[in-house]
Amino acid sequence: MEAIDPGIVQDHGDTMLTLARHFGNLDLREAHKSSEDLVFFTVPGFGLVAYPIWLSRLLSAVAVVLLLGLIALTRRRQELRLAHLVWGALGFFAVVLVSFGLSTGVWELLLSLHSHTKELSYPDFQGSTVAIAAIYAMVATAFIASVYAFSRRIGVVGLAAGALLWWAVVDLALGVFAPLSSAPASWPLLGGIVALGGATFLRGPWAAMLLALASAPALVLFVPLLMLQAHQPDDGAGVAVLGLTFVLGVLIPQLALIAGWLEVEANG
């Protein structure tokens, strides 16, 4: 019992309570009339959000079309060069691969220092939560440094647009092959599109406010998952870092704004 983290128990309890309330409010006389699967996720302070698969696929398609339309509009207004878009996509992909590889190597090294983990189905050790948190911090620091380096050469817009292209690939793949799992890709991507549009075309306090609001989907959906992975690293550090780097990728305009690399102040 002492090895069980109260935070994990609380998280599972909150999820079960939300599901129990949802299904407890259903009219069982009508339940048998519908066998359609639903995409669902929990929003803190709001509750369970659920919608049909056809809407999930529609959201994925709409997000991809909006992103391509925004990129085309940005290029037409000469705010983005094709070379910068390509380098942004390649740069983000390289950062993801390096982060994943290094974090996996560090995690395997830590596991090798704790011989008892070989006997467990899900390798873990005392202090693993702190280790994952430290890996998170190092990856986030390296990512921000990479954003600074790339943005000086290709601009924040080029890097952000390149990262969103990878989000679009993941979202489209999930929408087609695994629509029940597409929500964590579709909603952050839509938020990233709004942020990219705001960073490109808007100036003044409204732009900063829009960027702040656009960060909500990624933070709401991924922060609990990253915290759970830190407390219960069943899949190791590599998978957790993969999620972290993609979240940071969709938040590139916001990170650049906070660091002062993105100007949204009104001219004049």
C-alpha positions as CSV (number, residue, x, y, z in Angstrom):
1,M,0.0,0.0,0.0
2,E,2.9,2.4,0.7
3,A,4.1,2.1,-2.9
4,I,0.8,3.3,-4.3
5,D,0.8,7.0,-5.3
6,P,-2.3,8.7,-3.9
7,G,-2.4,11.0,-7.0
8,I,-2.8,8.0,-9.3
9,V,-5.6,6.6,-7.1
10,Q,-7.3,10.0,-7.2
11,D,-7.0,10.3,-11.0
12,H,-8.5,6.9,-11.5
13,G,-11.2,7.6,-9.0
14,D,-12.2,10.9,-10.7
15,T,-12.3,9.1,-14.1
16,M,-14.5,6.3,-12.7
17,L,-16.8,8.8,-11.0
18,T,-17.3,10.9,-14.2
19,L,-18.1,7.7,-16.2
20,A,-20.5,6.5,-13.5
21,R,-22.4,9.8,-13.4
22,H,-22.6,9.8,-17.2
23,F,-23.8,6.3,-17.6
24,G,-26.0,6.6,-14.6
25,N,-27.9,9.5,-16.2
26,L,-28.6,7.5,-19.4
27,D,-32.1,6.2,-20.1
28,L,-31.4,2.5,-20.3
29,R,-34.7,2.0,-22.2
30,E,-33.1,4.0,-25.1
31,A,-29.6,2.7,-24.8
32,H,-30.2,-0.5,-26.8
33,K,-31.4,1.6,-29.8
34,S,-27.9,3.0,-30.5
35,S,-24.7,0.9,-30.9
36,E,-22.6,3.8,-32.2
37,D,-19.2,4.3,-30.6
38,L,-18.4,7.7,-29.2
39,V,-15.2,9.7,-28.9
40,F,-14.9,11.0,-25.4
41,F,-12.5,12.8,-23.1
42,T,-12.7,14.6,-19.8
43,V,-12.4,18.4,-19.4
44,P,-11.4,19.5,-15.8
45,G,-14.2,21.5,-14.3
46,F,-16.6,20.7,-17.2
47,G,-16.9,16.9,-17.2
48,L,-17.2,14.4,-20.0
49,V,-17.2,15.5,-23.6
50,A,-18.5,12.9,-26.1
51,Y,-19.4,13.0,-29.8
52,P,-19.9,10.4,-32.6
53,I,-17.1,9.0,-34.8
54,W,-18.4,10.8,-37.9
55,L,-17.8,14.1,-36.2
56,S,-14.4,13.0,-35.1
57,R,-13.4,12.3,-38.8
58,L,-15.0,15.6,-39.8
59,L,-12.9,17.5,-37.3
60,S,-9.7,15.9,-38.5
61,A,-10.5,16.8,-42.1
62,V,-11.5,20.3,-41.2
63,A,-8.4,20.9,-39.2
64,V,-6.1,19.7,-42.1
65,V,-8.0,21.8,-44.6
66,L,-7.8,24.9,-42.4
67,L,-4.1,24.4,-41.9
68,L,-3.4,24.1,-45.6
69,G,-5.6,27.1,-46.3
70,L,-3.8,29.1,-43.6
71,I,-0.4,28.2,-45.0
72,A,-1.5,29.1,-48.5
73,L,-2.8,32.4,-47.3
74,T,0.3,33.1,-45.3
75,R,2.5,32.4,-48.4
76,R,0.3,34.5,-50.6
77,R,0.8,37.5,-48.2
78,Q,4.5,36.7,-48.2
79,E,4.6,36.0,-44.5
80,L,6.0,32.5,-45.1
81,R,8.4,31.1,-47.7
82,L,8.2,27.5,-48.9
83,A,11.8,26.9,-47.9
84,H,11.2,28.1,-44.4
85,L,8.1,25.8,-44.1
86,V,10.2,22.8,-45.2
87,W,13.0,23.6,-42.9
88,G,10.5,24.1,-40.1
89,A,9.0,20.7,-40.6
90,L,12.4,19.0,-40.9
91,G,13.7,20.9,-37.8
92,F,10.8,19.9,-35.7
93,F,11.0,16.3,-36.8
94,A,14.7,16.2,-35.9
95,V,14.1,17.7,-32.5
96,V,11.4,15.0,-31.8
97,L,13.6,12.2,-32.9
98,V,16.6,13.4,-30.9
99,S,14.5,14.0,-27.8
100,F,12.8,10.6,-28.1
101,G,16.2,8.8,-28.6
102,L,18.0,10.5,-25.8
103,S,15.2,10.2,-23.3
104,T,14.8,6.5,-24.1
105,G,18.5,6.0,-23.6
106,V,18.6,7.8,-20.3
107,W,15.5,5.9,-19.1
108,E,17.1,2.5,-20.0
109,L,20.3,3.6,-18.2
110,L,18.3,4.4,-15.1
111,L,16.5,1.1,-15.3
112,S,19.8,-0.8,-15.6
113,L,20.9,0.8,-12.3
114,H,17.8,-0.8,-10.5
115,S,18.1,-4.6,-11.1
116,H,14.7,-5.4,-9.6
117,T,12.9,-3.6,-12.5
118,K,13.7,-6.6,-14.8
119,E,11.2,-8.7,-12.7
120,L,8.4,-6.2,-13.2
121,S,5.8,-6.2,-16.1
122,Y,5.9,-2.4,-16.0
123,P,9.5,-1.3,-15.1
124,D,9.5,1.3,-12.3
125,F,11.7,2.3,-9.4
126,Q,11.6,4.5,-6.4
127,G,12.1,8.1,-7.5
128,S,11.0,7.4,-11.0
129,T,8.5,10.3,-10.9
130,V,11.3,12.7,-10.1
131,A,13.4,11.2,-12.9
132,I,10.6,11.7,-15.4
133,A,10.1,15.2,-14.2
134,A,13.8,16.0,-14.6
135,I,13.7,14.5,-18.1
136,Y,10.7,16.7,-18.9
137,A,12.6,19.8,-17.7
138,M,15.7,19.0,-19.8
139,V,13.7,18.3,-22.9
140,A,11.6,21.4,-22.5
141,T,14.8,23.5,-22.0
142,A,16.4,22.0,-25.1
143,F,13.2,22.4,-27.1
144,I,13.0,26.1,-26.3
145,A,16.7,26.6,-27.2
146,S,15.9,24.8,-30.5
147,V,13.0,27.2,-31.1
148,Y,15.3,30.1,-30.6
149,A,17.9,28.8,-32.9
150,F,15.5,27.9,-35.7
151,S,13.4,31.0,-35.3
152,R,16.4,33.2,-35.9
153,R,17.0,31.5,-39.3
154,I,13.5,30.7,-40.6
155,G,11.2,32.7,-38.3
156,V,8.7,31.7,-35.7
157,V,5.9,31.3,-38.3
158,G,7.9,28.9,-40.5
159,L,8.8,26.7,-37.5
160,A,5.3,26.7,-36.1
161,A,3.8,25.9,-39.5
162,G,6.3,23.1,-40.0
163,A,5.4,21.6,-36.6
164,L,1.7,21.8,-37.3
165,L,2.2,19.9,-40.6
166,W,3.3,16.9,-38.4
167,W,0.3,17.4,-36.2
168,A,-1.9,17.3,-39.3
169,V,-0.3,14.0,-40.4
170,V,-1.0,12.4,-37.0
171,D,-4.5,13.9,-36.8
172,L,-5.4,12.6,-40.3
173,A,-4.0,9.2,-39.7
174,L,-5.9,8.9,-36.4
175,G,-9.1,10.2,-38.0
176,V,-8.9,7.5,-40.7
177,F,-7.5,4.5,-38.9
178,A,-8.3,5.2,-35.1
179,P,-11.0,7.8,-34.9
180,L,-11.8,6.9,-31.2
181,S,-8.3,8.2,-30.4
182,S,-8.3,11.3,-32.5
183,A,-9.4,13.9,-30.0
184,P,-5.9,14.5,-28.5
185,A,-4.7,15.4,-32.0
186,S,-7.7,17.3,-33.5
187,W,-8.4,19.8,-30.8
188,P,-4.7,20.9,-30.1
189,L,-4.2,21.1,-33.9
190,L,-7.2,23.4,-34.2
191,G,-5.8,25.5,-31.3
192,G,-2.4,25.6,-33.0
193,I,-4.0,26.8,-36.3
194,V,-5.8,29.6,-34.4
195,A,-2.5,30.6,-32.7
196,L,-0.5,30.5,-36.0
197,G,-3.1,32.7,-37.6
198,G,-3.1,35.1,-34.7
199,A,0.7,35.3,-34.6
200,T,0.8,35.9,-38.3
201,F,-2.0,38.4,-39.0
202,L,-3.0,40.1,-35.7
203,R,-1.2,42.7,-33.6
204,G,-2.0,44.3,-30.3
205,P,-3.4,42.8,-27.0
206,W,-6.0,40.9,-28.9
207,A,-3.3,38.8,-30.5
208,A,-1.8,37.9,-27.2
209,M,-5.2,37.0,-25.7
210,L,-6.0,34.8,-28.7
211,L,-2.7,32.9,-28.4
212,A,-3.4,32.3,-24.7
213,L,-6.9,31.0,-25.4
214,A,-5.6,28.8,-28.3
215,S,-3.2,27.0,-25.9
216,A,-6.1,25.6,-23.9
217,P,-6.9,22.5,-25.9
218,A,-3.3,21.2,-25.8
219,L,-2.9,22.0,-22.1
220,V,-6.3,20.6,-21.0
221,L,-5.8,17.3,-22.9
222,F,-2.1,16.7,-22.5
223,V,-1.1,18.0,-19.1
224,P,-3.1,15.3,-17.2
225,L,-1.6,12.6,-19.5
226,L,1.9,13.9,-19.0
227,M,1.4,14.0,-15.2
228,L,0.0,10.5,-15.2
229,Q,2.9,9.2,-17.2
230,A,5.3,10.8,-14.8
231,H,3.6,9.1,-11.8
232,Q,3.2,5.8,-13.7
233,P,5.8,5.5,-16.4
234,D,4.5,2.2,-17.9
235,D,5.7,3.1,-21.4
236,G,9.0,4.6,-20.3
237,A,10.3,8.1,-20.8
238,G,10.5,7.9,-24.6
239,V,6.7,7.9,-25.1
240,A,6.2,10.6,-22.4
241,V,8.8,12.8,-24.1
242,L,7.2,12.2,-27.5
243,G,3.9,13.6,-26.1
244,L,5.8,16.5,-24.5
245,T,7.6,17.5,-27.6
246,F,4.5,17.5,-29.7
247,V,2.7,19.6,-27.2
248,L,5.5,22.1,-27.2
249,G,5.4,22.0,-31.0
250,V,1.8,23.1,-31.1
251,L,2.6,25.9,-28.6
252,I,5.6,27.4,-30.5
253,P,3.9,30.8,-31.1
254,Q,3.0,31.0,-27.4
255,L,6.6,30.1,-26.3
256,A,8.0,32.6,-28.7
257,L,5.7,35.3,-27.4
258,I,6.6,34.6,-23.8
259,A,10.3,34.6,-24.6
260,G,10.0,37.9,-26.6
261,W,10.9,36.4,-30.0
262,L,7.4,37.1,-31.4
263,E,6.2,40.7,-31.8
264,V,2.5,41.2,-31.5
265,E,2.5,44.8,-30.3
266,A,0.5,47.2,-32.5
267,N,2.5,49.4,-34.7
268,G,2.4,53.2,-34.2
